[in-house]
């Protein structure tokens, strides 16, 4: 490769991260979702259920509930899913119209839930959310 072509490629490679940084939010933000899954008024933990983050038909992340009904997800979300908010914060799903959904699968039954609103203080910071699901008994056949 000649020297002028290498220089142009090098400039292009420097330009891409610069443009991503100027967008207001980082190119990808790390998301941590934690939660518990219960059934009924007595809040019996549901063991072995699958919690998924989906975007249309694509699965982004999944986890299974443990003996306490707890689950943990850790995944990356594109900067395009966030918008710049007030005081420099980046916000996802502030209007309730996220393309992402939380899908709960228990004993062959599936139920979709809205994705939570996420706010990060500074571009590139991780986002955290804790979610408590309490399902009605007909949805769950075999709670713990």
FENSUL-V343926 format. One record per pair of residues at least 4 apart in sequence whose C-alpha atoms are under 7 Angstrom apart, sorted by sequence separation. I is the first residue (numbers start at 1). J is the second residue. If there is no record, write none. Layout:
I & J
I & J
This chain:
1 & 5
2 & 6
3 & 7
4 & 8
5 & 9
6 & 10
7 & 11
8 & 12
9 & 13
10 & 14
11 & 15
12 & 16
14 & 18
15 & 19
16 & 20
17 & 21
18 & 22
19 & 23
21 & 25
39 & 43
40 & 44
54 & 58
55 & 59
65 & 69
66 & 70
84 & 88
85 & 89
93 & 97
105 & 109
106 & 110
121 & 125
135 & 139
1 & 6
21 & 26
38 & 43
39 & 44
54 & 59
55 & 60
65 & 70
66 & 71
84 & 89
85 & 90
93 & 98
105 & 110
120 & 125
20 & 26
38 & 44
39 & 45
53 & 59
54 & 60
65 & 71
84 & 90
85 & 91
104 & 110
105 & 111
120 & 126
20 & 27
38 & 45
39 & 46
52 & 59
53 & 60
64 & 71
83 & 90
84 & 91
103 & 110
104 & 111
120 & 127
37 & 45
38 & 46
53 & 61
63 & 71
82 & 90
83 & 91
103 & 111
104 & 112
119 & 127
37 & 46
52 & 61
53 & 62
63 & 72
82 & 91
83 & 92
103 & 112
118 & 127
52 & 62
63 & 73
82 & 92
102 & 112
103 & 113
51 & 62
52 & 63
62 & 73
81 & 92
101 & 112
102 & 113
50 & 62
51 & 63
61 & 73
101 & 113
102 & 114
50 & 63
51 & 64
101 & 114
102 & 115
50 & 64
61 & 75
101 & 115
49 & 64
50 & 65
100 & 115
48 & 64
49 & 65
48 & 65
98 & 115
47 & 65
48 & 66
46 & 65
47 & 66
47 & 67
47 & 68
47 & 69
45 & 68
46 & 69
94 & 117
45 & 69
93 & 117
92 & 117
93 & 118
92 & 118
91 & 118
92 & 119
91 & 119
90 & 119
91 & 120
89 & 119
90 & 120
109 & 139
38 & 69
89 & 120
90 & 121
37 & 69
89 & 121
90 & 122
36 & 69
37 & 70
89 & 122
90 & 123
107 & 140
36 & 70
88 & 122
106 & 140
107 & 141
35 & 70
36 & 71
35 & 71
34 & 71
35 & 72
34 & 72
33 & 72
34 & 73
33 & 73
32 & 73
33 & 74
32 & 74
31 & 74
32 & 75
56 & 99
31 & 75
55 & 99
30 & 75
31 & 76
55 & 100
30 & 76
31 & 77
54 & 100
55 & 101
29 & 76
30 & 77
53 & 100
54 & 101
28 & 76
29 & 77
53 & 101
54 & 102
28 & 77
29 & 78
53 & 102
28 & 78
29 & 79
52 & 102
53 & 103
27 & 78
28 & 79
51 & 102
52 & 103
27 & 79
51 & 103
52 & 104
26 & 79
51 & 104
25 & 79
50 & 104
51 & 105
50 & 105
49 & 105
50 & 106
49 & 106
25 & 84
24 & 84
25 & 90
43 & 134
40 & 134
29 & 124
31 & 126
32 & 127
33 & 128
34 & 129
35 & 130
36 & 131
37 & 132
38 & 133
39 & 134
40 & 135
29 & 125
30 & 126
31 & 127
32 & 128
33 & 129
34 & 130
35 & 131
36 & 132
37 & 133
38 & 134
39 & 135
40 & 136
47 & 143
26 & 123
29 & 126
30 & 127
31 & 128
32 & 129
33 & 130
34 & 131
35 & 132
36 & 133
37 & 134
38 & 135
39 & 136
40 & 137
46 & 143
47 & 144
25 & 123
26 & 124
39 & 137
45 & 143
46 & 144
24 & 123
25 & 124
44 & 143
45 & 144
44 & 144
